[in-house]
Amino acid sequence: MERLFAPSKILLIALLAMMVTACASVSGSGQYNQTYDFSSIERTAVVSVEGIGGDAARDQIASMFNQALLGLGYSPIERSQINAVLEEQDFSRSAVTSASGAAQAGRILNVDSVVLVNLPEFGDNMSMSAQMIDVEDGTILWSASGSARTGADMTRRAGQLLGAIGGGIIGAEVGGDSTGAVVGGVGGAVGGDILGDRLSKQRQEQAAVLVDQLTQSLPMR
């Protein structure tokens, strides 16, 4: 299956590369089940983000994947809705870290596939892996992994630009007009400067570039 990129997506990748070349190195690759019809996936859910502490940080990573999935034509469920449903069903967080448990959670959520994310290394060297699982039989539909190394000299402005570019393109694709791009861009720019128990701007920049790198190997729906 050949993956086709929209002009906006190509522009995003090029701009991201220009922004991080001087202070970061990024690598990643992935494979997908070429016999599977990804157009049959109507709804998906990022049910697990592991290897990183704090609910706020996990929610941020999940949101990055949701934006990337939207840009590829998938319909991801909001993180808050996932948490509410699983809590109502008394489904523990640890139960969704395996393919079988995630598939079960996906059936409860009434989605076609689920996504598992793991960050085994988190710091100046950040590594990330992701899998998409079929909820019917628990088989792996897509798997990707990558890493990003960055120095401490990434600026707040770089984070804002990264968020604005990604948010603006996603906003345009979802909203279908310039209004969507403006809304998405503003939201992304605000997200580029994070404090507290959430991702720092440097970690957010690393994660955003990694998510983009990994999802390039996921087929468009």
Residue frames relative to the residue before (quaternion, step in Angstrom):
aa qw qx qy qz dx dy dz
M 1.0000 0.0000 0.0000 0.0000 0.00 0.00 0.00
E 0.2667 -0.7834 0.5439 0.1393 3.60 -0.68 1.06
R 0.3057 -0.7624 0.5426 0.1759 3.54 -0.84 0.93
L 0.1818 -0.7815 0.5917 0.0778 3.56 -0.88 0.99
F 0.2314 -0.7835 0.5644 0.1186 3.58 -0.94 0.88
A 0.4172 -0.6631 0.5600 0.2695 3.55 -1.05 0.83
P 0.6442 -0.5348 0.3646 0.4074 3.63 -1.13 0.54
S 0.6383 0.5332 -0.3353 0.4425 3.60 0.99 -0.79
K 0.6466 0.5167 -0.3175 0.4628 3.57 1.01 -0.79
I 0.6362 0.5210 -0.3230 0.4686 3.57 0.99 -0.83
L 0.6465 0.5190 -0.3141 0.4627 3.57 1.00 -0.85
L 0.6353 0.5319 -0.3300 0.4522 3.57 0.94 -0.84
I 0.6689 0.5011 -0.3075 0.4549 3.59 0.84 -0.96
A 0.6614 0.5129 -0.3098 0.4512 3.58 0.94 -0.88
L 0.6775 0.4921 -0.2902 0.4632 3.58 0.92 -0.90
L 0.6208 0.5331 -0.3374 0.4653 3.56 1.02 -0.77
A 0.6546 0.5197 -0.3123 0.4516 3.57 0.93 -0.91
M 0.6555 0.5167 -0.3122 0.4538 3.59 0.97 -0.89
M 0.6775 0.5241 -0.2936 0.4245 3.56 0.98 -0.88
V 0.7961 0.3522 -0.1710 0.4614 3.58 0.88 -0.85
T 0.4421 0.7302 -0.4502 0.2621 3.60 1.21 -0.23
A 0.7107 0.4917 -0.2738 0.4221 3.56 0.86 -0.97
C 0.8202 0.2419 -0.0974 0.5092 3.61 1.01 -0.60
A 0.7829 0.2555 -0.1598 0.5443 3.60 1.15 0.13
S 0.1642 -0.7355 0.6406 0.1472 3.50 -1.31 0.37
V 0.0806 -0.8056 0.5868 -0.0134 3.55 -0.87 1.00
S 0.0701 0.7771 -0.6240 0.0423 3.55 -1.03 0.80
G 0.1961 0.7820 -0.5762 0.1341 3.54 -1.16 0.53
S 0.0122 -0.7835 0.6213 -0.0001 3.53 -1.24 0.48
G 0.0437 -0.8080 0.5873 0.0183 3.54 -1.25 0.35
Q 0.2127 -0.7542 0.6072 0.1310 3.53 -1.31 0.30
Y 0.1162 -0.7865 0.6013 0.0797 3.54 -1.18 0.51
N 0.5928 -0.5712 0.4417 0.3566 3.53 -1.28 0.47
Q 0.2684 -0.8195 0.4886 0.1330 3.56 -0.25 1.27
T 0.6326 0.5145 -0.3439 0.4657 3.60 1.24 -0.12
Y 0.6114 0.5699 -0.3414 0.4299 3.57 1.28 -0.19
D 0.3683 -0.7204 0.5484 0.2111 3.57 -1.06 0.80
F 0.2253 -0.8175 0.5179 0.1125 3.58 -0.08 1.27
S 0.5573 0.5996 -0.3997 0.4125 3.60 1.18 -0.32
S 0.6015 0.5733 -0.3562 0.4273 3.59 1.25 -0.30
I 0.5786 0.5737 -0.3778 0.4397 3.58 1.27 -0.20
E 0.1448 -0.8110 0.5638 0.0590 3.56 -0.41 1.21
R 0.8066 0.0659 -0.0179 0.5871 3.57 0.95 -0.85
T 0.0395 -0.7847 0.6186 0.0057 3.54 -1.11 0.74
A 0.1497 -0.7950 0.5835 0.0710 3.58 -1.22 0.34
V 0.3226 -0.6972 0.6067 0.2045 3.56 -1.00 0.90
V 0.0884 -0.8686 0.4875 0.0076 3.56 0.02 1.32
S 0.8120 0.1588 -0.0687 0.5575 3.60 1.15 -0.41
V 0.0212 0.7393 -0.6727 0.0214 3.55 -1.05 0.93
E 0.0011 -0.8324 0.5502 -0.0655 3.57 -0.37 1.26
G 0.7070 0.4718 -0.3416 0.4011 3.53 -1.34 0.31
I 0.7244 0.3195 -0.2119 0.5729 3.56 1.29 0.10
G 0.3785 -0.7616 0.4847 0.2045 3.55 -0.82 0.98
G 0.7442 0.4236 -0.3028 0.4183 3.54 -1.23 0.50
D 0.4653 -0.6954 0.4774 0.2684 3.53 -0.79 1.04
A 0.6317 0.5511 -0.3414 0.4252 3.59 1.00 -0.80
A 0.6665 0.4928 -0.2992 0.4726 3.59 0.94 -0.88
R 0.6438 0.5086 -0.3267 0.4692 3.59 0.98 -0.81
D 0.6409 0.5231 -0.3248 0.4583 3.58 1.00 -0.78
Q 0.6318 0.5344 -0.3349 0.4506 3.58 1.03 -0.75
I 0.6527 0.5013 -0.3146 0.4729 3.57 0.92 -0.91
A 0.6498 0.5146 -0.3172 0.4608 3.58 0.93 -0.90
S 0.6472 0.5218 -0.3210 0.4537 3.59 0.99 -0.79
M 0.6145 0.5367 -0.3476 0.4622 3.59 1.06 -0.71
F 0.6608 0.4840 -0.3080 0.4841 3.56 0.96 -0.84
N 0.6225 0.5431 -0.3480 0.4430 3.61 0.98 -0.76
Q 0.6476 0.5111 -0.3175 0.4676 3.58 0.98 -0.82
A 0.6610 0.4987 -0.3070 0.4692 3.57 0.95 -0.88
L 0.6507 0.5157 -0.3146 0.4601 3.59 0.99 -0.83
L 0.6209 0.5330 -0.3397 0.4637 3.58 1.02 -0.75
G 0.6690 0.5132 -0.2974 0.4479 3.55 0.95 -0.86
L 0.6926 0.4512 -0.2647 0.4966 3.57 1.23 -0.47
G 0.6375 -0.5765 0.3120 0.4048 3.58 1.27 0.13
Y 0.5306 0.6151 -0.4177 0.4069 3.59 1.26 0.10
S 0.3326 -0.7220 0.5706 0.2061 3.57 -1.32 0.31
P 0.0793 -0.8336 0.5459 0.0284 3.61 0.09 1.25
I 0.4379 -0.6702 0.5362 0.2676 3.55 -1.20 0.62
E 0.5493 -0.6171 0.4526 0.3354 3.55 -1.05 0.76
R 0.5999 -0.6022 0.4061 0.3354 3.54 -1.09 0.82
S 0.6477 0.5301 -0.3271 0.4387 3.60 0.93 -0.84
Q 0.6495 0.5108 -0.3153 0.4666 3.57 1.03 -0.76
I 0.6204 0.5364 -0.3335 0.4650 3.57 1.03 -0.79
N 0.6784 0.4982 -0.2949 0.4524 3.57 0.82 -1.01
A 0.6573 0.5261 -0.3151 0.4382 3.57 0.94 -0.89
V 0.6801 0.4885 -0.2932 0.4615 3.58 0.90 -0.93
L 0.6887 0.4824 -0.2907 0.4565 3.59 0.86 -0.92
E 0.6314 0.5142 -0.3341 0.4747 3.58 1.07 -0.70
E 0.6310 0.5367 -0.3247 0.4565 3.56 1.02 -0.81
Q 0.7201 0.4127 -0.2317 0.5074 3.57 1.08 -0.76
D 0.4179 -0.7288 0.4424 0.3138 3.58 1.36 0.13
F 0.3398 0.7324 -0.4988 0.3151 3.54 1.04 0.91
S 0.3277 -0.7851 0.4928 0.1825 3.59 -0.43 1.19
R 0.6184 -0.5660 0.3997 0.3706 3.55 -1.22 0.55
S 0.6455 0.5384 -0.3226 0.4352 3.56 1.03 -0.79
A 0.6108 0.5895 -0.3482 0.3977 3.59 1.15 -0.58
V 0.7152 0.4550 -0.2662 0.4590 3.61 1.12 -0.50
T 0.5018 0.6750 -0.4235 0.3363 3.61 1.21 0.15
S 0.6724 0.4267 -0.2989 0.5258 3.60 1.25 -0.23
A 0.6500 -0.5307 0.3705 0.3982 3.57 -1.22 0.47
S 0.6793 0.4908 -0.2994 0.4561 3.58 0.91 -0.88
G 0.6682 0.4939 -0.3006 0.4683 3.58 0.97 -0.84
A 0.6445 0.5169 -0.3169 0.4659 3.55 1.03 -0.80
A 0.6297 0.5313 -0.3288 0.4616 3.57 1.03 -0.79
Q 0.6389 0.5197 -0.3204 0.4680 3.56 1.02 -0.81
A 0.6389 0.5145 -0.3166 0.4764 3.56 1.01 -0.84
G 0.6362 0.5437 -0.3208 0.4436 3.56 1.04 -0.79
R 0.6409 0.5112 -0.3246 0.4718 3.56 1.05 -0.73
I 0.6230 0.5234 -0.3337 0.4760 3.58 1.08 -0.71
L 0.7062 0.4566 -0.2472 0.4813 3.57 1.03 -0.85
N 0.3513 -0.7626 0.4692 0.2736 3.58 1.33 -0.20
V 0.4360 0.6501 -0.4944 0.3778 3.55 0.85 1.06
D 0.5530 -0.6282 0.4441 0.3199 3.55 -1.29 0.32
S 0.7983 0.0334 0.0009 0.6013 3.56 1.12 -0.62
V 0.2120 -0.7491 0.6100 0.1477 3.55 -1.29 0.36
V 0.2726 -0.7510 0.5822 0.1505 3.55 -1.23 0.53
L 0.1516 -0.7652 0.6226 0.0621 3.55 -0.99 0.98
V 0.0951 -0.7943 0.5997 0.0205 3.58 -0.91 0.97
N 0.0121 -0.7949 0.6065 -0.0057 3.57 -1.02 0.80
L 0.1256 -0.7676 0.6252 0.0638 3.55 -1.06 0.83
P 0.1440 -0.8387 0.5206 0.0699 3.61 0.16 1.24
E 0.7687 0.1786 -0.1178 0.6027 3.58 1.20 -0.43
F 0.0223 0.8209 -0.5638 0.0881 3.55 -0.66 1.14
G 0.5112 0.5938 -0.4672 0.4096 3.54 -0.40 1.26
D 0.7885 -0.1962 0.1713 0.5572 3.60 -1.04 -0.67
N 0.6907 0.2694 -0.2145 0.6359 3.54 1.26 -0.53
M 0.0021 -0.8044 0.5932 -0.0321 3.59 -0.52 1.14
S 0.0519 -0.7746 0.6294 0.0328 3.55 -0.95 0.90
M 0.0640 -0.7993 0.5972 -0.0204 3.53 -1.12 0.71
S 0.0327 -0.7702 0.6361 0.0324 3.54 -1.14 0.69
A 0.0658 -0.7937 0.6045 0.0169 3.55 -1.17 0.56
Q 0.0759 -0.7776 0.6234 0.0325 3.53 -1.19 0.67
M 0.2047 -0.7221 0.6408 0.1614 3.54 -1.23 0.60
I 0.1618 -0.8144 0.5569 0.0193 3.55 -0.77 1.15
D 0.4074 -0.6703 0.5634 0.2593 3.57 -1.05 0.81
V 0.3894 -0.7575 0.4697 0.2323 3.61 -0.65 1.04
E 0.5913 0.6016 -0.3704 0.3888 3.59 1.15 -0.43
D 0.8384 0.0875 -0.0174 0.5377 3.58 0.84 -0.93
G 0.5200 -0.6835 0.3959 0.3252 3.60 1.25 0.11
T 0.4365 0.6969 -0.4697 0.3212 3.61 1.18 0.29
I 0.4888 -0.6531 0.5001 0.2905 3.54 -1.21 0.63
L 0.2284 -0.7940 0.5540 0.1026 3.56 -0.69 1.12
W 0.7925 0.0017 0.0473 0.6080 3.56 1.11 -0.74
S 0.0149 0.7903 -0.6115 0.0353 3.53 -1.04 0.81
A 0.0757 0.7984 -0.5912 0.0849 3.58 -0.90 0.91
S 0.0241 -0.7857 0.6179 0.0142 3.55 -1.21 0.53
G 0.0823 0.7995 -0.5907 0.0722 3.54 -1.17 0.56
S 0.2211 -0.7654 0.5873 0.1430 3.54 -1.32 0.04
A 0.1118 -0.7769 0.6168 0.0599 3.52 -1.26 0.50
R 0.1062 -0.7711 0.6255 0.0531 3.53 -0.95 0.90
T 0.0363 0.8117 -0.5802 0.0565 3.54 -0.86 0.94
G 0.4375 -0.6741 0.5268 0.2770 3.53 -1.20 0.53
A 0.6328 -0.5593 0.3882 0.3690 3.55 -1.28 0.02
D 0.5893 0.6320 -0.3523 0.3595 3.60 1.23 -0.01
M 0.3865 0.6873 -0.5182 0.3311 3.61 1.16 0.32
T 0.3227 -0.7872 0.5009 0.1587 3.55 -0.78 1.02
R 0.6661 -0.4737 0.3892 0.4247 3.52 -1.33 0.24
R 0.6327 0.5430 -0.3339 0.4398 3.56 1.00 -0.84
A 0.6205 0.5392 -0.3489 0.4500 3.60 1.00 -0.76
G 0.6567 0.5069 -0.3112 0.4635 3.56 0.99 -0.82
Q 0.6537 0.5108 -0.3148 0.4612 3.56 0.99 -0.82
L 0.6467 0.5108 -0.3203 0.4672 3.58 0.98 -0.83
L 0.6316 0.5389 -0.3279 0.4507 3.55 0.97 -0.86
G 0.6875 0.4725 -0.2760 0.4774 3.57 0.90 -0.95
A 0.6687 0.5158 -0.3058 0.4396 3.56 0.95 -0.88
I 0.6483 0.5106 -0.3232 0.4632 3.57 0.99 -0.82
G 0.6905 0.4704 -0.2779 0.4740 3.57 0.82 -1.00
G 0.6910 0.4802 -0.2851 0.4589 3.57 0.86 -0.95
G 0.6468 0.5355 -0.3231 0.4363 3.56 1.01 -0.77
I 0.6784 0.4815 -0.2946 0.4702 3.57 0.93 -0.86
I 0.6481 0.4937 -0.3225 0.4819 3.55 0.96 -0.84
G 0.6418 0.5331 -0.3280 0.4430 3.59 0.96 -0.82
A 0.6582 0.5017 -0.3112 0.4672 3.57 1.00 -0.79
E 0.6692 0.5022 -0.3093 0.4520 3.58 0.98 -0.83
V 0.6967 0.4528 -0.2723 0.4852 3.56 1.03 -0.81
G 0.7421 0.4185 -0.2284 0.4712 3.55 0.86 -0.98
G 0.3712 -0.7702 0.4556 0.2477 3.55 1.20 -0.47
D 0.7764 0.2168 -0.1558 0.5709 3.61 1.21 0.14
S 0.7244 -0.4397 0.3023 0.4364 3.55 -1.32 0.02
T 0.5615 0.5999 -0.3929 0.4128 3.60 1.13 -0.52
G 0.6495 0.5144 -0.3106 0.4658 3.55 0.95 -0.88
A 0.6444 0.5254 -0.3227 0.4523 3.55 1.02 -0.79
V 0.6499 0.5141 -0.3176 0.4610 3.57 0.97 -0.82
V 0.6638 0.5016 -0.3017 0.4655 3.57 0.88 -0.95
G 0.6788 0.4867 -0.2904 0.4669 3.57 0.87 -0.93
G 0.6547 0.5296 -0.3109 0.4408 3.56 1.00 -0.84
V 0.6569 0.5000 -0.3110 0.4709 3.56 0.93 -0.88
G 0.6544 0.5098 -0.3128 0.4627 3.57 0.94 -0.87
G 0.6646 0.5063 -0.3050 0.4571 3.56 0.98 -0.82
A 0.6463 0.5278 -0.3232 0.4465 3.56 0.98 -0.81
V 0.6321 0.5124 -0.3276 0.4803 3.56 1.00 -0.78
G 0.6706 0.5075 -0.2929 0.4549 3.56 0.99 -0.84
G 0.5880 0.6063 -0.3679 0.3890 3.60 1.20 -0.33
D 0.7375 0.3156 -0.2056 0.5606 3.59 1.24 -0.20
I 0.0881 0.8472 -0.5090 0.1242 3.58 0.18 1.32
L 0.1170 -0.7976 0.5902 0.0423 3.55 -0.96 0.88
G 0.6963 0.5038 -0.3222 0.3970 3.55 -1.32 -0.20
D 0.7813 -0.3230 0.2450 0.4746 3.54 -1.14 -0.71
R 0.5140 0.6157 -0.4298 0.4147 3.57 1.24 0.20
L 0.7043 -0.4283 0.3258 0.4630 3.56 -1.27 -0.06
S 0.4432 -0.6380 0.5515 0.3040 3.56 -1.08 0.71
K 0.6721 -0.5037 0.3389 0.4240 3.57 -1.20 0.34
Q 0.6411 0.5263 -0.3315 0.4496 3.58 1.04 -0.75
R 0.6815 0.4699 -0.2909 0.4797 3.58 0.92 -0.89
Q 0.6265 0.5325 -0.3471 0.4511 3.57 1.04 -0.69
E 0.6391 0.5232 -0.3235 0.4618 3.56 1.00 -0.81
Q 0.6325 0.5220 -0.3252 0.4709 3.57 0.96 -0.85
A 0.6926 0.4916 -0.2806 0.4472 3.56 0.80 -1.06
A 0.6538 0.5265 -0.3228 0.4371 3.58 0.92 -0.88
V 0.6618 0.4916 -0.3027 0.4782 3.57 0.97 -0.88
L 0.6535 0.5157 -0.3141 0.4565 3.58 1.01 -0.79
V 0.6337 0.5226 -0.3321 0.4637 3.59 0.94 -0.85
D 0.6540 0.5054 -0.3116 0.4688 3.57 0.95 -0.86
Q 0.6507 0.5247 -0.3137 0.4503 3.57 0.97 -0.89
L 0.6896 0.4891 -0.2835 0.4526 3.57 0.89 -0.93
T 0.7281 0.4589 -0.2588 0.4385 3.58 0.81 -0.97
Q 0.4709 0.6498 -0.4589 0.3813 3.59 1.23 -0.03
S 0.6901 0.4708 -0.2793 0.4733 3.59 1.17 -0.52
L 0.5744 0.5780 -0.3860 0.4324 3.59 1.27 -0.01
P 0.4750 -0.6967 0.4488 0.2960 3.64 -0.71 0.98
M 0.4862 -0.6210 0.5238 0.3218 3.53 -1.15 0.60
R 0.4579 -0.6820 0.4974 0.2790 3.55 -1.04 0.75
